[in-house]
Amino acid sequence: SGIGRNWPWASGGSSILAEFGTLHLEFVHLSHLSGNPVFAEKVMNIRKVLNRLDKPEGLYPNYLNPSSGQWGQHHVSIGGLGDSFYEYLLKAWLMSDKTDEEGKKMYYEAVQAIETHLIRKSSGGLTYIAEWKGGLLEHKMGHLTCFAGGMFGLGADGAPNDKTGHHIELGAEIARTCHESYDRTSMKLGPEAFRFDGGVEAIATRQNEKYYILRPEVIETYMYMWRLTHDPKYRQWGWEAVEALEKHCRVDGGYSGIRDVYNNHESHDDVQQSFFLSETLKYLYLLFSEDDLLPFEHWVFNTEAHPLPVLHKDDGNKEENQK
């Protein structure tokens, strides 16, 4: 019909930040491959609209209405619905060989707002990223949010005001919290979401948050933090996950998700998610590989762990000279 529409549940037909904000790397790469700038222009335009909009406390809500150009309900998450938008601000700058100053500025400003309004420390000393709902914090962290440890680490090198060490430390603290969410289960595999309230820390308290569907985000963070620090604990934690996957998720036909990671007996969901192959196993492989396999100075991983080449500044000159 040529008519686009959004999910009715998404804040009155709004578009979802992670969906329209996570096209940047692929479309810029497409322009590079095709020589047609239109793809990169489209995603740059999305970003310019977001940059101009007033943001509540500097945060980006998960919903934007494409008809009015205004934010939907003020729900902010670094996990589902928001996650990869932030990741792509940073990675757009890295993929551009650090020439995309707008992406860089938006990323570090967003991290500053996240630190101020969403990052908290539990009484037991665990740093976590809460969700923000209309100004109120929900002290819940999703497994999806655990990718942010690797993101903070990856972005440390360009951090303003000598904050490189601070960003690495933030990445390490998120990695530790996410490891605790695994370690505090019977199966040593992390739940879909875990909470910090009512005396509970890094544990899922609701039945519908106790499942594990072979998600990669915690291992992704281990891989980045290993590459950036070479602290052996990240390989150790990764190996704990390998052993748990082999013990609890391996079935005759492949690997299956688990319905309740706190139970001593496996109840398999009988699904092997596609991201298990493209991300979970790939990040594990990279965690135990040498750094010169897909080195960060030449490759950026998109949000589904597909490597895209960094577009080095001198590549264009090489191509011109060859002509």
PyMOL commands that set and color helices and strands:
alter all, ss='L'
color gray80, all
select helices_A, chain A and resi 17-20+24-34+38-52+56-58+83-95+101-117+143-154+156-158+164-183+207-209+217-229+233-249+274-287+313-322
alter helices_A, ss='H'
color red, helices_A
select strands_A, chain A and resi 15-16+63-64+75-76+119-121+127-129+131-133+136-138+140-142+193-195+250-251+254-255+299-301+307-309
alter strands_A, ss='S'
color yellow, strands_A
deselect
rebuild
show_as cartoon
